[in-house]
Amino acid sequence: MFSVIFPGQGSQMVGMSSEFHSKFELFKKLYREADEVLNFPISKLILEGPKEKLDLTENTQPAIFLVGYSIFQLLEQEFKIDLNKAKFFAGHSLGEYTALACAGSLDFASTLKILKIRGSAMQSAVPKGEGGMLAVLGSDPESIEKIFDDNKDKYQCFIANDNSNGQLVASGTMEDINKLSSDLTSKSIKNIKLSVSAPFHCNLMSKATELMKKEIEKLEFKDFQNPLISNVTATEIKDKSMLKDLLVKQIESRVRWRESVLYMIKNGVNQFIEIGPGKVLSGLIKRINRNVKISAINKEEDISMAKIND
């Protein structure tokens, strides 16, 4: 059994999907529609850059969605690959919205619009330069949370992403992230400051949560064709009635990706198909379980190599 997975922020690059776009009319059509929906030439930004503008969260989020959604539609319509046979759909952070759209729960235009709003809200929730994120390598959530607890009078940080075995991401104010980095380094725990524009997935995103709660309430979700895995709970979303609450909570909640992958494997999944730019999720899954099959599809030659199990 296989799961289809969709990447989040950090997978973007100028020129992503250019091979598909140059060759397939379906791709061009979806990109033209996206430009019209957003009233902004996001297709040109994806294909030509500049990188600085693509990396702005309000552009990155709809851009990554557009690439992943377009590849998904191409696989289904042009290559006649039935991805609806998947046991689960799952996405990392904004990738959860791509999963929702590809599972038929949220329409294309609504997903583009809400991700543009989400990106803008998350970008503006904390003034630029005042928040940061730190990758923590070779440790586990329990150990890092103990360090947080032991030093709560010095700094306040949060685990934003539990990505894979030995790979976490912490969020906080830049001042607190710098203190955490120094503390971890003194304990010989490897850490790397990330080049991000805001401290995502922690309570510093509260302003974004307030705005997104109003916007998500306006969305109309349909029944999804495939079971979806929630970043918030790391389990299956049983009903569309749960979606609005979970998507609001997702903004400040930890992305429980490692646990989500383990849940899917426990429930019979032995193959993961990553659809979208890059191979970030494939790399994370390899660290979680080396026995499952993983394929990332972001160019045409990847399609024939990804022999999909029923």
Secondary structure, 3 states (H helix, E strand, C coil): CEEEEECCCCCCCCCCCHHHHHHCHHHHHHHHHHHHHHCCCHHHHHHHCCHHHHCCHHHHHHHHHHHHHHHHHHHHHCCCCCHHHCCEEEECCCHHHHHHHHCCCCCHHHHHHHHHHHHHHHHHCCCCCCEEEEEEECCCHHHHHHHHHHCCCCCCEEEEEEEECCEEEEEEEHHHHHHHHHHHHHCCCCEEECCCCCCCCCHHHHHHHHHHHHHHHCCCCCCCCCCEECCCCCCEECCHHHHHHHHHHHCCCCECHHHHHHHHHHCCCCEEEEECCCCHHHHHHHHHCCCCEEEEECCHHHHHHCCCCC
